Amino acid sequence: MPMIRLTVPPGSLTEEGRKTVQRDLAAVLLRWEGAPDTAFFRAQAWSYLVELPEGAQITAEDEEPRFLVDVTVPQGALSERRKAGLVEDATKTVLGAAGLSQDDALRVWVLVHEQAEGTWGAGGSVIRYADLVALAKGQRADA
């Protein structure tokens, strides 16, 4: 199941962006993963917003806000094309939530972490990618 964590400096998101960015990023992730748009899969797309303390993020050059999007997915869930689309859309989503333009895109980093087969568990059991694919097929049939 996918998980997304957005780390931001304090006060770097707009009021509206702060309210919507987590669900927006989760939707982006599910779309690029190819998961069905069902209540079950939406409930499994965990999204965290981590706001750093004042002064916790700078570069060697300046103190402009930078944004880190960590995405964790099962290994094999994203092709290279899907990863590229995910990175592009996650970047646009964060820029929008921060009230920034595409000119600021280098201030958003997206790291895709692929969880190796057999190292992801939920509900007390190891979850395998094939299990998720089968579940998704069943969810599509019910949708």
N, C-alpha and C positions, 0 to 999 in steps of 0.2 A: 504494500500500500504506500502511496506517496506521502511524503512529508516535506513541508517547505518552511524555512525559517528566514525571516527578514530582520536583519540587524541594522538599526538606524541611530544616528546621533539624536539627542533630545531636541524636540521642537522642529525637526526637519520635515515632517509631513504636514500637509494642510489639514485643517479640521475634518473636512470631508474625506480626504485621503486616509486619514487615520482610522476612520469608521469603516471604510470599504476595502482597504488594500489586502487584508488577509483573505477574505472570500474571493476577491478578484484574482489573487495569485493562485489560490487553490483551484479555481475554475480554469485558469490558464494551464496549470499542471495537468489536470485531468484531461483537458482537451488534447494536449500534445501526447499524453500517454495513450490516448485512444480508449479511455474508460467510458463506459456508458454513463449518461447523465441521469443517474437514479439516486434516490435518497440514500441507499446503502453505500454506493461509491463516494458520494459527496460527504457522508459521515466519516469515511475512512481517510479522507484527504486532510490530514492535520496541518494546521497553519499557525505558526508562532510569530509574534512580533516582539522583538527584543529591543528595548530602548536603552541605549548606553547612558551612563552618568555623564554629566557635564565635563567636557575636556577629555573624554576617554578615546576620542578618535581624531587624529590629525594626520597629515602627511609631512614629509620632510620639507614640502614647499609651502603649504597653507593649511587653513583650518576649515575649508569649505566642506560641507557634509558629503560623506561617501556612504554608499549603501551596499550591503552584502546580502545576497540571496543564496542561501544554501538549500539545495534540492536533493532529497534522498529518494531513490526509486530502486525497485528490484533490478538486478543486472539483466539486461536484455529487453527491458521495457521500452527503451528509447533508441531508435535508429539515429544515425548521424543527422539526418534531415529533421527528425523530431527534436533532437537536442538543439539544433540551430534555431528552430522555430520557437522552442521553449525559452531559450536565452533572449531572443529578440522580443517576444511578447512580455516576458517577465520584466525586462528592462523598460519597455514602454509603460507597463503598469506602475512600476516604481516611480518613474519620472512623472507620470500623471499625478500620483498620490503626493508627490513632493512639490508639485507646481513648477516643475522644471521642463525645459525643452529638450529636444533630441540633441542639441548642441552639448548637453551635459551628460550624454550617454556613458562616457568613460568613467563617470563617478558611480556607476552601478556595475558591480561584479556579480556574476551568476556562476556558482560552483555546483556542478552536477556530480553527486556522489552515488555510485551504483553499488548497492548492497549485494554482496556475493550470494549466490544460491546457497540456501541452507543456513544463512546467518540472520534471517528475519523471522521473528516470531510474534504471534498475536493470539490472544485467547488461550494461552497455555500450550500452543502448538507451533511448530515450525511451518511457515508459509512458503510454499514454493511458487515460482513464477507460473508454472503450468497450472497450478491451482487457481491462480488469479485469472488467467486466460479463460479457463473453463467457467469460472464464476461470471466473468464478464459476458461470455457468450450466452449463458443462462439469463443474465440480467437483461440483455438486449432483447431476448425472445419475450420477456415479460413486460418490457417497456411499452 
